[in-house]
Structures are given as structure tokens and as C-alpha cells.
């Protein structure tokens, strides 16, 4: 991905547009991160549950494959060391030294280890019922992506602007390791997660970046830590 970005203070037209959009939105979009691995015997039920999550328009569900199961005998070709490090950063943010697979992280702050569909659905509903103070809008024209955001309240510090590329689905037959002989369909497989800017929320944001290739794009604004995700949007 070739990226260039710059911040622009938007004018009154964008402020007016944000006001209209904010009034129209009833529920925020909730980011759900699944930390998983093809080599983890406990993960297939979580991978299967992703099929439900990706069908919900109010959820951006992202599968981040970690690499610390590769030693078992099957290398996860979706795994990235950067995703393992991101999961470790989440653990450190709450003073923990332990990471799990599968693990769901909802809205950047709430965690579920293992697979508990009812608890996860309840947690997502809770996040959807929180009034959104930040409005986020994406516009793509060819390789040009424009990210616009505005806040109704102080953000309490800088936020990262994260851009995600992902594959909607792929089916893998696992030949070795704990899941040997299983065929699993994975959903919203993250192939790149990059910080393309920062924003303090004191003025409306307009940020431009270059994206190449086909496939869906998601953007989410997250407090440092990593912490709470305050807004998210996608272009399929």
C-alpha cells in the first residue's frame, strides 16, 4: 500500500454536513477485533461466529491472525507479528502479561476470551447504545481516499486514525498441527492495519491518503493505549 497523507482544517460546509449526518445516525458502528490462529484448536468456533458478525451492518468485525501458534506445526499464512504485538499492547494497557486465542476485543476496551455468543452480542449492543460524539465519513475516488471527522465534545487527548485492508473471506484446509484435517472459512481477514494520521479533535479533520488495489477498506479512530474506538466507517 502506497500512502501519503496530510491534515486539512475543513470549512463551514463540512461542519454543516457533520451536523446533518450526526442527527441522522442512531447507533455507532462497533469495531470487533478477533485475535485468532489457524494453529489454535480453540479458535474454529470463534472463526465460525465471525460469519454472523460480518453480516451485521452495525459491526465492523476484523480477524487479526497472530503468529505465536506457528511453532505447533502449521504456519498460519494470514498471521503477522504486528498483530501479535497489537494484542500484547491491549494486554499491557490493563496491566496484564497474558494473551489469549481466541480473544474478542469490542470497541477497543472490552474483552471476551473464548467463544460466548450471548455475552458478545450483549456487549456489542451496549456499545451501540452509547451516543457517538464523533462523526466519521469516508469518500473514495479511485486511489484517493478522503477521511473526514468532527467531534461534538473534547476527546481527552490525541487519537490515531487507523486504516484497515481486509479480505472478506477465504477457506483453508489445515494439514498439520492442532487443527489438522479441518477446513475453516475465515472472514474479514486483516491484511494491513496502518496508522495514517493523528487527530486531537479540536477542529474538524480532513485527511487524504492513497489506497491501491481492490477490496474493502475500514477506518477507525482510536484513543492511544490502544484504547476506546470512538468512531468507525467502511467502504465495501
Protein Blocks (a to p, Z undefined) as FASTA:
>chain_A
ZZddddddddfklmmmmmmmmmmpmbdcddddddddfklmklmmmmmmmmmmmmpmkbcc
dddddfklmmnopacfkbcfklmmmmmmmmmmnopabdcdddddehhlaccehjdfklmm
mmmmmmmmpccfbdcddddehjaccdddddfbdehiacddddddddfbdcdddfehjlgo
iacddehiafbdcdfbdcehlaccddddddededddddddddehiacdfbdcddZZ
